[in-house]
Amino acid sequence: MPSAHGIVFGRGGGPERGKVRPRLSLGESMTFSLSTRTLEKALRPAALLLGLALAPLAAEAELPKWDQARVTNIANELAEAVNKASLEVDKQKGSRVDVSKERAFYELREDMRLVKNSTRHLSKELQQGKGREETYPTFKRIKTLRNDAAENARRADMPESTFAALTSAGELLNRLRPYYEEEPTGN
């Protein structure tokens, strides 16, 4: 039975049953025949390898349980990194040529001042033993400030050293994210 693509699917009980072969033009001598069972046998190892390759990704996708000591350590590192990034931003000067870049620079400085205070506050709260629910609003505020700072840094056209400091702090915030974005199961 011909298909639109020139492939014949064998039907019935004869030797063509369950086989796929291409319809060839005159002068072509290649023949191709592959049963469904043979195809399944050939693909089984590939599927197994793909499953093994994806298993670590699935394990990484699992969210960690709340670990007070670990979260506190990450928050302390975050506060230090944000302080360094804030100092790096303070070294820069706003653009006197482009008013929009100058405004973005001053907004970035204000964002950095606020995020520096918020990260220190988060670190202090965690050191005092406060858990996920009590510190979540501060974490959420830091995330918002980080997004604002990233946008203002882009608009202000900051040098590479400033972006490197901001990226370093952002990586630490990303390490905290799984602890705050999972559903709470009790601290």
DRENLUMLO-555117 format. One line per 8 residues: their letters; for each residue x, y, z of N, C-alpha, C. Coordinates in nm, 3 decimals, always signed. Atoms other than C-alpha are relative to their C-alpha. Last residue first. Example, Ala and Ser with C-alpha at 12.3 -4.5 7.8 and 13.67 -1.06 7.14 Angstrom:
! DRENLUMLO-555117
sa	-0.082 -0.119 -0.006 +1.367 -0.106 +0.714 -0.077 +0.109 +0.073 | +0.089 -0.119 +0.000 +1.230 -0.450 +0.780 +0.090 +0.120 +0.000
***
This chain:
! DRENLUMLO-555117
ngtpeeey	-0.141 -0.035 -0.012 +1.141 +2.430 +5.919 +0.064 -0.100 +0.089 | -0.036 -0.019 -0.141 +0.815 +2.277 +5.815 +0.148 +0.021 +0.012 | +0.038 +0.128 -0.062 +0.735 +2.134 +5.477 +0.029 +0.007 +0.148 | -0.052 +0.026 -0.135 +0.736 +2.472 +5.300 -0.054 -0.133 +0.055 | +0.112 -0.007 -0.094 +0.665 +2.450 +4.927 +0.053 -0.032 +0.139 | +0.072 +0.125 -0.016 +0.986 +2.513 +4.740 -0.116 +0.022 +0.096 | +0.105 +0.016 +0.099 +1.083 +2.862 +4.632 -0.070 -0.134 +0.006 | +0.115 -0.087 -0.021 +1.277 +2.965 +4.940 -0.114 -0.027 -0.096
yprlrnll	+0.044 +0.011 -0.139 +1.538 +2.692 +4.970 -0.126 +0.083 +0.027 | +0.074 +0.125 -0.024 +1.562 +2.661 +4.593 -0.052 -0.014 +0.143 | +0.134 +0.010 +0.060 +1.644 +3.034 +4.559 -0.070 -0.132 +0.027 | +0.103 -0.008 -0.105 +1.939 +3.051 +4.797 -0.139 -0.033 -0.053 | -0.022 +0.115 -0.089 +2.194 +2.928 +4.541 -0.103 -0.001 +0.114 | +0.053 +0.120 +0.067 +2.047 +3.173 +4.287 +0.020 -0.125 +0.085 | +0.145 -0.008 -0.015 +2.113 +3.457 +4.533 -0.066 -0.121 -0.065 | +0.030 +0.038 -0.139 +2.474 +3.342 +4.546 -0.150 +0.006 +0.027
egastlaa	-0.020 +0.144 -0.009 +2.497 +3.351 +4.166 -0.031 -0.050 +0.143 | +0.117 +0.067 +0.056 +2.347 +3.701 +4.165 +0.010 -0.151 +0.008 | +0.107 -0.009 -0.100 +2.621 +3.827 +4.398 -0.126 -0.073 -0.049 | -0.043 +0.081 -0.114 +2.889 +3.702 +4.160 -0.107 -0.001 +0.109 | +0.023 +0.139 +0.036 +2.699 +3.846 +3.863 +0.037 -0.093 +0.116 | +0.144 +0.022 -0.008 +2.688 +4.191 +4.026 -0.035 -0.146 -0.030 | +0.035 -0.005 -0.143 +3.064 +4.184 +4.085 -0.149 -0.027 +0.018 | -0.057 +0.120 -0.063 +3.129 +4.071 +3.725 -0.037 -0.005 +0.148
ftsepmda	+0.086 +0.114 +0.033 +2.889 +4.335 +3.592 +0.051 -0.128 +0.064 | +0.122 -0.017 -0.078 +3.083 +4.603 +3.779 -0.096 -0.116 -0.027 | -0.032 +0.032 -0.139 +3.414 +4.478 +3.640 -0.123 +0.012 +0.090 | -0.001 +0.145 -0.022 +3.269 +4.473 +3.287 +0.027 -0.036 +0.145 | -0.116 +0.076 +0.048 +3.191 +4.845 +3.287 -0.007 -0.147 +0.041 | -0.107 +0.013 -0.098 +2.836 +4.979 +3.339 +0.117 -0.080 -0.057 | -0.118 +0.034 +0.077 +2.612 +5.087 +3.053 +0.124 -0.006 +0.090 | -0.104 -0.096 -0.034 +2.354 +5.263 +3.271 +0.131 -0.028 -0.074
rraneaad	+0.032 -0.132 +0.057 +2.070 +5.076 +3.099 +0.109 +0.102 +0.025 | -0.001 +0.013 +0.147 +2.224 +4.734 +3.172 -0.024 +0.136 -0.066 | -0.141 +0.017 +0.039 +2.306 +4.830 +3.530 +0.011 -0.012 -0.152 | -0.065 -0.132 -0.005 +1.950 +4.963 +3.570 +0.147 -0.008 -0.037 | +0.054 -0.084 +0.108 +1.801 +4.634 +3.451 +0.068 +0.137 -0.002 | -0.050 +0.055 +0.127 +2.027 +4.424 +3.674 -0.047 +0.085 -0.117 | -0.141 -0.037 +0.014 +1.957 +4.650 +3.972 +0.057 -0.050 -0.132 | -0.007 -0.143 +0.028 +1.579 +4.618 +3.927 +0.144 +0.044 -0.025
nrltkirk	+0.051 -0.020 +0.136 +1.604 +4.239 +3.904 +0.005 +0.146 -0.040 | -0.102 +0.054 +0.092 +1.826 +4.226 +4.213 -0.044 +0.020 -0.145 | -0.106 -0.099 +0.012 +1.587 +4.455 +4.400 +0.109 -0.047 -0.096 | +0.054 -0.112 +0.075 +1.299 +4.217 +4.329 +0.107 +0.107 -0.022 | +0.019 +0.043 +0.139 +1.499 +3.915 +4.441 -0.049 +0.115 -0.087 | -0.134 +0.004 +0.060 +1.612 +4.098 +4.756 -0.009 -0.041 -0.147 | -0.040 -0.139 +0.025 +1.249 +4.181 +4.838 +0.137 +0.005 -0.067 | +0.081 -0.045 +0.114 +1.150 +3.814 +4.801 +0.037 +0.144 -0.037
ftpyteer	-0.054 +0.063 +0.120 +1.434 +3.711 +5.032 -0.072 +0.050 -0.124 | -0.128 -0.066 +0.025 +1.320 +3.966 +5.291 +0.064 -0.058 -0.126 | +0.024 -0.134 +0.054 +0.959 +3.843 +5.267 +0.131 +0.075 -0.033 | +0.043 -0.001 +0.140 +1.079 +3.480 +5.301 -0.027 +0.141 -0.053 | -0.097 -0.074 +0.082 +1.271 +3.537 +5.625 -0.042 +0.010 -0.147 | -0.030 -0.131 -0.058 +0.997 +3.447 +5.873 +0.092 +0.083 -0.089 | +0.119 -0.085 +0.004 +0.857 +3.165 +5.661 +0.029 +0.140 +0.051 | +0.043 -0.033 +0.135 +1.198 +3.012 +5.595 -0.116 +0.099 -0.001
gkgqqlek	+0.011 +0.099 +0.107 +1.332 +3.015 +5.947 -0.050 +0.057 -0.131 | +0.130 -0.011 +0.067 +1.458 +3.262 +6.206 +0.000 -0.089 -0.123 | +0.076 +0.124 -0.001 +1.755 +3.129 +6.402 -0.137 +0.010 -0.065 | +0.082 +0.002 -0.122 +1.916 +3.461 +6.500 -0.090 -0.123 +0.006 | -0.091 +0.027 -0.111 +2.182 +3.396 +6.235 -0.074 -0.006 +0.133 | -0.034 +0.142 +0.005 +1.902 +3.373 +5.979 +0.095 -0.038 +0.113 | +0.118 +0.078 -0.040 +1.767 +3.713 +6.082 +0.030 -0.149 +0.004 | +0.019 -0.017 -0.144 +2.115 +3.870 +6.065 -0.119 -0.083 +0.050
slhrtsnk	-0.108 +0.073 -0.067 +2.184 +3.730 +5.717 -0.018 +0.005 +0.152 | +0.027 +0.142 +0.017 +1.848 +3.852 +5.591 +0.103 -0.084 +0.075 | +0.115 +0.031 -0.085 +1.909 +4.201 +5.738 -0.033 -0.149 -0.008 | -0.052 +0.001 -0.138 +2.256 +4.218 +5.580 -0.111 -0.038 +0.098 | -0.079 +0.123 -0.016 +2.101 +4.113 +5.248 +0.061 -0.008 +0.140 | +0.089 +0.118 -0.007 +1.829 +4.379 +5.281 +0.079 -0.129 +0.019 | +0.069 +0.000 -0.129 +2.071 +4.663 +5.365 -0.085 -0.127 +0.016 | -0.105 +0.020 -0.101 +2.293 +4.578 +5.069 -0.063 -0.006 +0.138
vlrmderl	-0.027 +0.144 -0.002 +1.984 +4.537 +4.848 +0.111 -0.031 +0.101 | +0.113 +0.073 -0.057 +1.868 +4.888 +4.941 +0.029 -0.151 +0.009 | +0.009 -0.038 -0.142 +2.205 +5.055 +4.881 -0.110 -0.082 +0.069 | -0.110 +0.067 -0.071 +2.248 +4.859 +4.557 -0.002 +0.035 +0.149 | +0.032 +0.143 -0.009 +1.906 +4.968 +4.430 +0.106 -0.074 +0.080 | +0.105 +0.012 -0.102 +1.994 +5.330 +4.514 -0.043 -0.146 +0.018 | -0.062 -0.027 -0.131 +2.320 +5.305 +4.321 -0.101 -0.014 +0.113 | -0.079 +0.117 -0.034 +2.136 +5.144 +4.029 +0.067 +0.018 +0.137
eyfareks	+0.097 +0.101 -0.045 +1.880 +5.426 +4.030 +0.072 -0.128 +0.040 | +0.042 -0.040 -0.135 +2.168 +5.674 +4.014 -0.105 -0.095 +0.057 | -0.112 +0.019 -0.091 +2.320 +5.487 +3.718 -0.041 +0.035 +0.143 | -0.009 +0.144 -0.027 +1.982 +5.461 +3.541 +0.114 -0.029 +0.098 | +0.111 +0.035 -0.089 +1.941 +5.839 +3.575 +0.005 -0.148 +0.038 | -0.033 -0.059 -0.130 +2.285 +5.899 +3.423 -0.109 -0.035 +0.103 | -0.103 +0.085 -0.061 +2.213 +5.657 +3.141 +0.037 +0.053 +0.138 | +0.065 +0.126 -0.039 +1.884 +5.838 +3.066 +0.102 -0.096 +0.064
vdvrsgkq	+0.080 -0.017 -0.121 +2.059 +6.177 +3.079 -0.064 -0.131 +0.044 | +0.132 +0.056 +0.025 +2.326 +6.078 +2.824 -0.081 +0.002 +0.131 | +0.041 -0.025 +0.137 +2.638 +6.291 +2.825 -0.145 -0.041 -0.023 | +0.043 -0.140 +0.010 +2.709 +6.324 +3.195 -0.053 +0.032 -0.139 | -0.029 -0.062 +0.129 +2.720 +5.949 +3.238 -0.053 +0.142 -0.002 | +0.111 -0.003 +0.095 +2.713 +5.851 +3.604 +0.041 +0.071 -0.127 | +0.064 -0.131 +0.006 +3.041 +5.781 +3.777 -0.112 -0.007 -0.102 | +0.035 -0.050 +0.133 +3.171 +5.445 +3.884 -0.062 +0.139 +0.012
kdvelsak	-0.121 -0.048 +0.067 +3.347 +5.368 +4.212 -0.031 +0.067 -0.133 | -0.032 -0.133 -0.052 +3.009 +5.345 +4.391 +0.126 +0.060 -0.063 | +0.092 -0.096 +0.062 +2.912 +5.055 +4.165 +0.034 +0.142 +0.046 | -0.037 -0.009 +0.142 +3.221 +4.860 +4.271 -0.089 +0.100 -0.073 | -0.123 -0.081 +0.006 +3.152 +4.934 +4.637 +0.045 +0.020 -0.144 | +0.040 -0.137 -0.029 +2.797 +4.803 +4.592 +0.119 +0.094 -0.004 | +0.063 -0.052 +0.123 +2.930 +4.489 +4.425 -0.042 +0.145 +0.019 | -0.106 -0.021 +0.099 +3.164 +4.429 +4.721 -0.057 +0.060 -0.129
nvaealen	-0.080 -0.113 -0.049 +2.877 +4.478 +4.969 +0.111 +0.032 -0.099 | +0.077 -0.120 +0.032 +2.657 +4.249 +4.758 +0.075 +0.125 +0.047 | -0.009 -0.021 +0.145 +2.925 +3.979 +4.772 -0.076 +0.127 -0.042 | -0.136 -0.044 +0.033 +2.957 +4.010 +5.151 +0.014 +0.033 -0.148 | -0.016 -0.135 -0.056 +2.579 +3.994 +5.206 +0.138 +0.056 -0.032 | +0.076 -0.093 +0.084 +2.557 +3.696 +4.969 +0.017 +0.142 +0.050 | -0.080 -0.020 +0.122 +2.833 +3.510 +5.155 -0.067 +0.101 -0.092 | -0.118 -0.077 -0.042 +2.640 +3.559 +5.480 +0.089 +0.031 -0.120
aintvraq	+0.046 -0.137 -0.021 +2.316 +3.445 +5.310 +0.116 +0.090 +0.045 | +0.019 -0.059 +0.133 +2.493 +3.132 +5.181 -0.042 +0.146 +0.014 | -0.132 -0.019 +0.061 +2.616 +3.052 +5.531 -0.010 +0.066 -0.137 | -0.065 -0.111 -0.070 +2.270 +3.110 +5.682 +0.137 +0.028 -0.060 | +0.064 -0.122 +0.049 +2.109 +2.885 +5.419 +0.065 +0.123 +0.065 | -0.043 -0.022 +0.139 +2.359 +2.609 +5.499 -0.058 +0.130 -0.055 | -0.143 -0.035 +0.002 +2.310 +2.636 +5.876 +0.047 +0.032 -0.142 | -0.026 -0.131 -0.062 +1.929 +2.650 +5.855 +0.146 +0.041 -0.011
dwkpleae	-0.120 +0.029 -0.079 +1.891 +2.357 +5.612 +0.047 +0.135 +0.056 | -0.054 -0.115 -0.072 +1.542 +2.367 +5.459 +0.116 -0.046 +0.088 | +0.075 -0.033 -0.122 +1.490 +2.068 +5.235 +0.070 +0.115 +0.069 | -0.055 +0.041 -0.130 +1.648 +2.075 +4.891 -0.093 +0.036 +0.114 | -0.031 -0.113 -0.086 +1.442 +2.093 +4.573 +0.052 -0.047 +0.135 | +0.064 +0.015 -0.129 +1.460 +1.807 +4.327 +0.045 +0.114 +0.091 | +0.127 -0.072 +0.001 +1.562 +1.936 +3.983 -0.073 -0.012 +0.133 | -0.026 -0.140 -0.030 +1.920 +1.828 +4.045 -0.129 +0.081 +0.008
aalpalal	-0.041 -0.009 -0.141 +1.808 +1.466 +4.068 +0.027 +0.144 +0.039 | +0.120 +0.018 -0.081 +1.618 +1.499 +3.740 +0.034 +0.011 +0.148 | +0.079 -0.123 +0.012 +1.928 +1.640 +3.572 -0.126 -0.008 +0.083 | -0.057 -0.104 -0.087 +2.138 +1.356 +3.710 -0.078 +0.130 -0.007 | +0.023 +0.027 -0.143 +1.892 +1.103 +3.556 +0.064 +0.105 +0.091 | +0.094 -0.097 -0.056 +1.900 +1.261 +3.208 -0.024 -0.019 +0.149 | -0.055 -0.134 +0.013 +2.214 +1.080 +3.091 -0.090 +0.105 +0.065 | -0.112 -0.014 -0.094 +2.094 +0.748 +3.228 +0.060 +0.139 -0.005
glllaapr	+0.054 -0.001 -0.136 +1.761 +0.786 +3.048 +0.108 +0.017 +0.104 | +0.064 -0.131 -0.017 +1.936 +0.877 +2.724 -0.058 +0.013 +0.140 | -0.108 -0.099 -0.017 +2.161 +0.573 +2.758 -0.057 +0.140 +0.021 | -0.059 +0.022 -0.131 +1.857 +0.349 +2.811 +0.109 +0.102 +0.028 | +0.096 -0.052 -0.098 +1.677 +0.499 +2.512 +0.055 -0.015 +0.142 | -0.005 -0.145 +0.009 +1.984 +0.442 +2.295 -0.095 +0.064 +0.102 | -0.122 -0.049 -0.067 +2.011 +0.082 +2.416 +0.010 +0.153 -0.002 | +0.003 +0.026 -0.144 +1.640 +0.018 +2.327 +0.128 +0.049 +0.071
lakeltrt	+0.018 -0.125 -0.075 +1.656 +0.184 +1.983 +0.005 -0.019 +0.151 | -0.108 -0.094 +0.030 +1.803 -0.111 +1.792 -0.009 +0.126 +0.086 | -0.124 +0.054 -0.056 +1.575 -0.368 +1.956 +0.116 +0.097 -0.020 | +0.008 -0.009 -0.146 +1.270 -0.153 +1.885 +0.127 -0.050 +0.065 | -0.014 -0.141 -0.034 +1.373 -0.114 +1.520 -0.004 +0.020 +0.151 | -0.142 -0.031 +0.018 +1.421 -0.489 +1.486 +0.027 +0.145 +0.039 | -0.071 +0.066 -0.108 +1.071 -0.549 +1.629 +0.150 +0.031 -0.006 | +0.025 -0.079 -0.121 +0.919 -0.294 +1.394 +0.077 -0.058 +0.117
slsftmse	+0.122 +0.034 -0.072 +1.075 -0.475 +1.098 -0.012 +0.089 +0.123 | -0.024 -0.003 -0.144 +1.327 -0.308 +0.873 -0.131 -0.031 +0.071 | +0.109 +0.068 -0.065 +1.361 -0.352 +0.498 +0.032 -0.006 +0.149 | +0.001 -0.026 -0.143 +1.567 -0.138 +0.269 -0.120 -0.070 +0.059 | +0.122 +0.050 -0.062 +1.666 -0.204 -0.091 +0.013 +0.019 +0.151 | +0.000 +0.013 -0.145 +1.914 -0.006 -0.294 -0.133 -0.056 +0.048 | -0.013 +0.140 -0.037 +1.928 -0.078 -0.670 -0.005 -0.020 +0.152 | -0.057 +0.006 -0.134 +1.803 +0.247 -0.816 +0.003 -0.146 +0.044
glslrprv	-0.145 -0.017 +0.005 +1.759 +0.249 -1.194 +0.065 -0.004 +0.137 | -0.070 +0.086 +0.095 +1.385 +0.300 -1.184 +0.148 +0.032 +0.001 | +0.020 -0.038 +0.141 +1.269 +0.484 -0.871 +0.076 -0.098 -0.088 | -0.116 -0.045 +0.076 +1.257 +0.315 -0.533 -0.040 +0.035 -0.142 | +0.032 +0.024 +0.140 +0.965 +0.283 -0.295 +0.112 +0.063 -0.081 | +0.026 -0.116 +0.086 +1.112 +0.272 +0.054 -0.038 -0.044 -0.141 | -0.106 -0.013 +0.100 +1.069 -0.033 +0.272 -0.033 +0.119 -0.090 | +0.007 -0.129 +0.066 +0.882 -0.084 +0.597 +0.112 +0.003 -0.102
kgrepggg	-0.126 -0.055 +0.050 +0.814 -0.433 +0.725 -0.026 +0.133 -0.069 | -0.069 -0.076 -0.103 +0.529 -0.551 +0.949 +0.130 +0.063 -0.046 | +0.074 -0.036 -0.120 +0.413 -0.819 +0.700 +0.088 +0.072 +0.101 | -0.003 -0.145 -0.016 +0.608 -0.812 +0.374 -0.064 +0.047 +0.129 | -0.132 -0.042 -0.046 +0.688 -1.186 +0.390 +0.011 +0.151 +0.021 | -0.116 +0.036 +0.081 +0.318 -1.270 +0.365 +0.131 +0.053 +0.057 | -0.082 +0.099 -0.066 +0.047 -1.263 +0.633 +0.127 -0.035 -0.074 | +0.031 +0.138 +0.024 -0.126 -0.943 +0.533 +0.100 -0.092 +0.067
rgfvigha	+0.119 +0.045 -0.071 +0.001 -0.593 +0.505 -0.019 -0.149 -0.029 | +0.051 +0.133 +0.033 +0.339 -0.448 +0.403 -0.119 -0.037 +0.087 | +0.022 +0.071 -0.125 +0.382 -0.073 +0.441 -0.063 -0.133 -0.034 | +0.100 +0.105 +0.006 +0.528 +0.076 +0.124 -0.006 -0.069 +0.135 | -0.035 +0.113 -0.086 +0.708 +0.408 +0.146 -0.114 -0.099 -0.004 | -0.062 +0.107 +0.076 +0.687 +0.658 -0.139 +0.044 -0.118 +0.083 | -0.145 -0.018 +0.003 +0.624 +0.960 +0.078 +0.072 -0.111 -0.073 | -0.032 -0.124 +0.068 +0.250 +0.988 +0.014 +0.150 +0.020 -0.014
spm	+0.033 -0.119 -0.078 +0.202 +0.625 +0.104 +0.041 +0.122 -0.079 | -0.089 -0.116 +0.008 +0.186 +0.318 -0.114 -0.048 +0.113 +0.089 | +0.085 -0.117 +0.000 +0.000 +0.000 +0.000 +0.089 +0.123 +0.000
***
